[in-house]
Amino acid sequence: MDVKFINPFLEGTIEVLTTMAFVKPRPGKPYLKKNNLAKGDVSGIIGITGTIKGSLALSFSAGSILKIVSNMLGEEMTSINGDIRDAVGEITNMVSGAARKKIEAMGYSLSASLPTVVSGKEHSIMHVLGGPSVVIPFEMDEGAFVVDVCMGDPQ
Amino acid sequence: MDVKKIKILVVDDFATMRKVIRNLLKQSGFENVVEAEDGVLALKELKSTKIDFVISDWNMPNMTGIELLRAVRADSELSAMPFLMVTAESLKENVVEAVKAGVNDYIVKPFTHEVLGEKIDKIMKSIK
């Protein structure tokens, strides 16, 4: 996967979370992931098609997503429920949209599927291309989350 | 009429997103908000209640945002309804399609309450 596709997802994630949830997550160093185990307690995944095929997953720890959704909705969230899963789908959709806009500015044409949300300890994330994927870790005071991207070569 | 008192219909299939928009509207001073989860239910609401402004998502099952917009513009009683479209992406084709269908403005997610409030104020001023 071309490294130039990493930044759009990193920037897109920060853009969405600062705008909609008023949090400023701190990105760590991206690394390569070879298995398909999710890092968090709840994950959203979305397929990307067009001149580049692939998929994007966001996997949140309970602490991070409860803070994010509490801020988004303006009400205190205490457990991973339907509202949280809905919000994870919507955040995944928005991050994919923000990242695609940046990749399209490089001259590619992309579209996305509808997001799927999975929750529970040690669930798996199946990327459209199978993997390996690049993981961008993020830290917040309330917990960590990762952006897990697997993009193929442009066609 | 005080623009902050207008009755706004928020149309989105995700309950969470409706809450998010409601929360952003509240921060901009708009508290008179009703919701619908798709275009079909939105049309029913529009015909049965006095609504002053529609904020609709693009991607929805049953009846999409653009289909709702076309139905509103084709209805003699609703045709002048201020309509703000919400999309997750700023695809040129989508924007052109929405403008052709008569949208007043569109807003790309993610957005702040300031941007949302400004768009509503601008549309309300333009239709006076």
Interface residues (C-beta under 8 A of the other chain):
Chain A: E15 V16 T19 M20 V69 M72 L73 G74 E75 G82 D83 D86 A87 G89 E90 N93 M94 S96 G97 A98 R100 K101 A112 L114
Chain B: F14 A15 T16 M17 K19 V20 N23 K26 Q27 N59 T87 A88 E89 S90 V108 K109 P110 F111 T112
